[in-house]
Amino acid sequence: MRYNFDAPVHRRGSGSDKWDSVAEDVIPLWVADMDFAAPPELTTVLSARVSHPFYGYNQRRPEYFEAILSWYREQYGASLVAADILPGSGTVLTLGMAVRAFTKPGDGVLIMTPVYAPFYRVVLENHRKVVEAPMVPDANGRFIFDRVVLEESLDKAAALGITTPLVFFCSPHNPGGRVWAKPEIEAFLDFARDRNLIVIADEIHGDFVYAGGNGGSPEQERGGFVSTVLCTDYADRILTVSGANKSFNLGGLHVSHMIVRDQKLRSAITPELQAGFHREPDVFAELAVETCYTQCKPWLMELKPYLKQNLEEAAAFLSDISGVKAWVPDGTYLLWAGIQGLIARGGCKTDLELVSRLEQEAKVKITPGSLYGKAGAGYARINIASPRKLLLEGLDRIRDWAKRR
Ligand SMILES: Cc1ncc(COP(=O)(O)O)c(C=O)c1O
């Protein structure tokens, strides 16, 4: 192994949201931020840049675009051109721009729930309405969406006088970890086309997919992940948002990009980018993207099996606790667990109450499923991207707490 993912974590006092927002004795397994040091190749490049003490306005370099193009070619099998890339400084920020570009105040935005909580907030804080299409898990905990439910949700909104021009698509799915299969993506895009919806596909977790490598079809080889940038038949309605942020744990550097292959769509979103004065890139963020996409793939390739093993061990460990059932997801480093039994055994009324008691009493912080919408009630999300020893210690605290109920 070239990289040591077992290295102990010392993040307290560094301003880390994950660590410094919880008490000293709490193990944080919540926000999607990994407890692994950044790739050493990146640290070397950024350190060299820090030693050149000129942090004035920066230019966007062609190397930035070339790095993203080569990543899309290698990782997702997509041939893009630089004009398709719209640089950004945050995925959620970009979702907000799309909301403003493609809807009017009072309009609806369709989301398939449960889903990443800021999908709600970015709609509501822009004075639009959330139109929810709840998904249901199958027997293996894998979320399925149903076209009938999607249609009904739009129709119900329309009956209330709400026009819905936009849908958010989370692929791979946070919190459920689904890597949508090609036929599912196409069925979804057919629905979007039939109902004349613009699609924002959030693919920030697209590098964390674990199947593949068995000599199957190109998408099987790529872990089953099909980026929407490949769905060229629907390009006139898709904006794909992603970034090196999740893949290389750069949350604090605020990096993202949008891929928009259709010229008309690009023209439609550009005024929002201009209105927000998204001009010169951050000196370090831009360099980090270039470096990660060109030099840090070996780090990611070594990390993925480590995460996969964490997912498997954590799911087995949690499922052994009476009242808990966890499933290994197709992708992401997030484990989705049904905790209804434990809520009842703990004498709690909701997942929110149980999770709060686990933080206070068991000294481990996980995320309550209700945060992802009503469809997430009775579940919890556990971030397994920590050194295995720390992760298992956190899970052990849940088991100990459960034993005493
Ligand atoms: C689906 C999804 N989108 C966006 C983000 C956040 O992206 P950013 O920090 O670039 O806004 C996250 C972070 O967990 C996420 O899970």
PDBQT file of the ligand as one rigid body, heavy atoms in Angstrom, charges set to zero:
ROOT
HETATM    1  C1  LIG A 501     -25.203  15.175  -3.103  1.00  0.00    +0.000 C 
HETATM    2  C2  LIG A 501     -24.322  16.280  -2.608  1.00  0.00    +0.000 A 
HETATM    3  N1  LIG A 501     -24.260  17.432  -3.296  1.00  0.00    +0.000 NA
HETATM    4  C3  LIG A 501     -23.479  18.454  -2.890  1.00  0.00    +0.000 A 
HETATM    5  C4  LIG A 501     -22.714  18.353  -1.747  1.00  0.00    +0.000 A 
HETATM    6  C5  LIG A 501     -21.900  19.528  -1.282  1.00  0.00    +0.000 C 
HETATM    7  O1  LIG A 501     -21.137  20.035  -2.313  1.00  0.00    +0.000 OA
HETATM    8  P1  LIG A 501     -20.438  21.454  -2.181  1.00  0.00    +0.000 P 
HETATM    9  O2  LIG A 501     -19.656  21.452  -0.917  1.00  0.00    +0.000 OA
HETATM   10  O3  LIG A 501     -19.576  21.519  -3.406  1.00  0.00    +0.000 OA
HETATM   11  O4  LIG A 501     -21.518  22.488  -2.189  1.00  0.00    +0.000 OA
HETATM   12  C6  LIG A 501     -22.751  17.173  -0.995  1.00  0.00    +0.000 A 
HETATM   13  C7  LIG A 501     -21.984  17.058   0.256  1.00  0.00    +0.000 C 
HETATM   14  O5  LIG A 501     -22.129  16.158   1.020  1.00  0.00    +0.000 OA
HETATM   15  C8  LIG A 501     -23.573  16.114  -1.446  1.00  0.00    +0.000 A 
HETATM   16  O6  LIG A 501     -23.649  14.970  -0.763  1.00  0.00    +0.000 OA
ENDROOT
TORSDOF 0
